Amino acid sequence: MRRTGWLGKGGDRGRTSRVDDFREFAVGRTNQLFRSASLLTGGDTHLAEDLVQETLGRMYTLWGRVDRIDNPAGYAQTVLVRTFLTHRRRHSATERPLGEIPESAPVPGDDVDLRIALLDALAQLSAKDRAVVVLRYWEDRSVEETADAMHVSSAAVRTRSVRALAQLRQRLDGRFAELAAR
C-alpha cells in the first residue's frame, strides 16, 4: 500500500514537486527579501541574512497551504517584517557592533555617500518607524497593506510615516537636498 506524502497525494512525487516549487520560490525571492531586510536592519547584513533565513523557514512550513495565499511574495515580505519586529522586541537593547564598511565596487550612477547616509539615518529610526518607511517607500506598499503587515491601524501608519520622514530629513540635515530636486 502506498502512503500519501505530507504535501499531497502520490507519495514522494507530490512532496518533491512542492519542494521544487518552494526551492524555485526561495531562489527567486531571496535577493528582494535580503534587500528589504538590509534596509530594515539599517545595513546589518548578518542580521538581514538571519531574518531572510527565518522568513524562508517559516514560509517553508506554510508552503503546503500556499494555495490559500493570494500573493506568496507579498506574504513573504509580511513575514519578514513581522520577524524583524519580533526580533527587535526580543532584543530591545540598541547595542550594535560597529565595524568597517566593506569595500565594494560602486555601481555606475550609484552615489555611495548617499546610500551610506541613508542607511545610517534609517538605522537611527525606531524599528517600527523603519518598517513603515521600508514598506511604504521602498516596497511601495499602500497604507492599508503596511498596516496589515504590521498589525496596526492605517492612522498609525500615516502618523509613523510623517514622523519617520521628518526624522530622516532632520538627520540628513539638507546634505542631499540637490538630489531630492532631481
FENLINJO-V114107 format. One record per residue. N is the residue number from 1. SS is DSSP state (@ for helix, = for strand, . for the rest). PSI is psi in whole degrees, 0 to 359 (none if undefined). Layout:
# FENLINJO-V114107
n->[N:N]
ss->[SS:SS]
psi->[PSI:PSI]
This chain:
# FENLINJO-V114107
n->[1:2:3:4:5:6:7:8:9:10:11:12:13:14:15:16:17:18:19:20:21:22:23:24:25:26:27:28:29:30:31:32:33:34:35:36:37:38:39:40:41:42:43:44:45:46:47:48:49:50:51:52:53:54:55:56:57:58:59:60:61:62:63:64:65:66:67:68:69:70:71:72:73:74:75:76:77:78:79:80:81:82:83:84:85:86:87:88:89:90:91:92:93:94:95:96:97:98:99:100:101:102:103:104:105:106:107:108:109:110:111:112:113:114:115:116:117:118:119:120:121:122:123:124:125:126:127:128:129:130:131:132:133:134:135:136:137:138:139:140:141:142:143:144:145:146:147:148:149:150:151:152:153:154:155:156:157:158:159:160:161:162:163:164:165:166:167:168:169:170:171:172:173:174:175:176:177:178:179:180:181:182]
ss->[.:.:.:.:=:.:.:=:.:.:.:@:@:@:@:@:@:@:@:@:@:@:@:@:@:@:@:@:@:@:@:@:@:@:@:@:@:@:@:@:.:.:.:.:@:@:@:@:@:@:@:@:@:@:@:@:@:@:@:@:@:@:@:@:@:@:@:@:.:.:.:@:@:@:@:@:@:@:@:@:@:@:@:@:@:@:@:@:@:@:.:.:.:.:.:.:.:.:.:.:.:.:.:.:.:.:.:.:.:.:.:@:@:@:@:@:@:@:@:@:@:@:@:.:.:.:@:@:@:@:@:@:@:@:@:@:@:@:.:.:.:.:@:@:@:@:@:@:@:@:.:.:.:@:@:@:@:@:@:@:@:@:@:@:@:@:@:@:@:@:@:@:.:.:.:.:@:@:@:@:.:.]
psi->[133:132:148:145:164:345:12:181:158:15:226:334:315:320:316:318:315:319:316:319:316:318:317:316:312:316:320:334:347:315:316:317:320:318:315:317:322:319:318:322:3:29:2:93:330:315:322:317:318:318:320:317:317:319:312:325:317:322:323:320:335:352:331:338:17:338:334:350:122:319:89:325:316:322:321:321:319:316:320:312:316:324:318:312:321:318:317:323:319:322:67:346:138:16:127:132:140:144:180:145:129:144:131:151:129:143:139:131:3:126:102:318:319:315:317:317:318:316:320:317:320:320:335:349:158:162:315:320:319:319:319:314:315:313:315:315:334:311:351:45:156:168:317:318:320:316:318:317:328:357:44:173:162:323:321:321:315:316:314:324:311:313:315:318:322:319:320:316:317:317:325:341:36:6:336:29:326:331:327:334:346:none]
